[in-house]
Amino acid sequence: MSKVEPGNSVDMLDASKIKALPPLLYAENALEPVITARTMAVHYWKHHKGYVDNLNKLIVDTDYSDLPLEEIITGTAGRVERAAIFNNAAQIWNHSFYWNSLKPNGGGEPPAALKKMIEGSFESVDACKKELSSAAVSQFGSGWVWLVLDAGKIKVVKTSNADNPLTQNLTPLLTIDVWEHAYYLDYQNRRVDYVNAVIDKLVNWEFALSNAGK
Ligand code: FE
């Protein structure tokens, strides 16, 4: 697994559009101590790769096999008979986006342009972080918490299971995985400690800004 400069997520962005396991842009132990190498290895090689393998089996010889990942997601959302394809496709996209939403020595203050956008949508950057944290903690069961852009405003949304903001016509800026597999080995039931550590120490604000089109 190659190691590149933190914050360089261009390759990963492209990879989020394809039905393959994208390369991790940092070492498996690069997010320690917040996320251990043990959690990274299981999460990436078992869970993320599992979704990739499942999807490729499900779509072989179907109309979906030649479509980009995002079109598979929007084309199967809400269709009960396509739930397995949707779930695996969305989980591939969500995980690729999640790895990009984190970086070693992340967290801290967002870059000035993003800070301005956040302050135009929330009382303060701290208020935005608090809302992100409380949404992550209050998501019942498996899911994701997101910062999204909605008609020029930054908002916090949470989604259940594999669902993601693409299906609601929102622009995702960053995400935190709150499925138990993301934190249970390191934090057991203490989701709040995992989420707050991610926000304080790992979140990749530059990635969020690049998704905002800035
Ligand atoms: Fe996950």
Residues whose N, C-alpha, C, O or C-beta is under 5 A from the ligand:
A	BS01	FE	D177 W179 A182
